[in-house]
Amino acid sequence: MTSATEVRVPAPVEELRLLDRIDYQDAYTVRTEAARTPEQWMRAFLEGAPRWFQLPWAGLGKALLGAKFGPVNPTPGYVLGWKILHRSAESFVVGLDSSAGLRARLIAMTPPGQALIATQIELDTAYARTSWSVIRRGHRFFAPYLLRRAAQAHPHTRT
């Protein structure tokens, strides 16, 4: 069985300078032989999530935080409602901002023999900080779960 391990956020993620201030960040890796691009990993991570997760999570984000999701159906410039902010051979970044003062960034990278998903959060209001303190528990459970799930789906994909 594939396992996801929490690791220190690597320097290449921090060097992207995606937010003005980072109030929370984490990173998880899985060992893999799959030769996927960072974008393919992000798509497997988000779009490969079970429907029972996708719909309530998006609904919670909109209702609780005023999250500004884009289209959730396949649309250029978005991955499951998250706006594509950066794309390169080394990294792929999607972002989501909310009217309640939370800015989230998800980063995919593919170090040799691994896939990495990192999260960076900026919290600009007391409401966002309080909300994140509750949401964080779910995030810390679901982030490694979704990464394991992505690794188990088509584990030997070649591009």
N, C-alpha and C positions, 0 to 999 in steps of 0.2 A: 504494500500500500504506500502511496506517495504521501509524504508529510511536508507541511509548510513550516518553516522555521523563522521566528522573528530574529532580525539582524539589525545592527546599527545602520542608520541611513547612510549610504555610501556618499563619498565626496562628489562623484559625478551628478548625483541628484541635487545636492545642495548647490553645486555650481550653476545649475540652471536658473537660479534666482527667480522663481516663479511668483513669489508673493513679496509684499513689502516687509512683512514680519511673519515669522512662523511661530504659532502658538502651540501647535501639536504636530508631530510627525512620527511615522513608523515605517517599517519596511519588512516584507516577508519574502522569502525565497523558497523555491523548490528545485531539487536536482532534476535534470531532464536531459534526454538525448534529442529532444525535438528541436528541429532547426526552424524555429518560427521567428519572425521579425517581432520587434517590440509592439508594433501595431496589432499583429495577429494575437499576441499574448493578451493585450488589453481587450481586444474584441472577445476572445475566449473567456476572459475574466468577467466582463460585464454582460455581453450578449449570451454567454453560455450559462448564466445564472438561471436557476429554475424560475418559472413564471410565478410560483407562489412567493418568491422573494422579490422579483422585479417590480410588480405592481404595488404591493404595500409599501415598499421602501420608497419608491417615487412619490406615492401619495403622502407618506409621512413627511418627506422632505418639503413638498409643496405646502402642506397644511401647517406644519410646525414652524418652518423657517422661511417660507416664501421662496423656495428654491426655484431658480429660473431654468427649468429643463427645456431643451429643444425637442425636436421630433424624436420619438422613441422607435419609430420604424426606420429601416435602413435609409439614411439620408446623407448626402455628401456633407462633410463638415461636422458630423456628430457620431457618437457611439452611444447608443441607448440613451439619448437625451443629453449626454455630456458633450460640451463643445470641444472640438479638437483645437488645441492651442499650439502644439509643437509636434513636428514629425521629422525624424532623421533615422539614419541607419542604427544609431546608438540608443535612441530613446523615443518614446511616444508619450505625449501628455494630453490629458483631457481635464477640463475644468468646469466647475459649477459654482455660480455665485447666488447668494440669496439676498432678499430685501431685508432680512433680519440681521445682516452683518456677518454672515459666515461665507468665507471663500474657501473652496476645496480644490485640490489638485491631486490627480492620480497619475503616477508615473510608472511606465513599464520600461525595463531594461533587460538585456540578455547577456549577463556576464558568462564567460565560458562554462558550459555544463549546467547552467542555472537559468531560471527566469525569476525576475524580481518585480514586485509591485510595491510601490511606496505611496504613502499618503502624506500630504502637507495641508495644514489647515491654518487659516488666519481668522481670528475671532475679534470683530470690531466693536461689539456691543455686549453689555451685561447679559442681555437676553440670549445672544449667540453663545456666550460662555456657559451659561446655565444649561441651555439646550444641549450643547456638545457634551457636557459632563454626563448626560443621560445617554445620548446617542452613541458616545464613544464605546460603551460596553458592547452594544450590538456590533459596531464596526470591528472591534477587536476579536469578536467571534467569527463574523462573516468574512472578513478579509482573508484570513488563512483558509477558511472553508472554500471560498470561491477560487482561490489560487490552486488548491489541491484538485478541485473539480476541473479546472481548466487543464491542469497537467494530465489528468486521467483521460480527458477527451482527446482522441487522436494523438497519443503520446509520441509517435514517430513521424509527425508531419514533416515533410521536406518541401522547401520552396526553391 
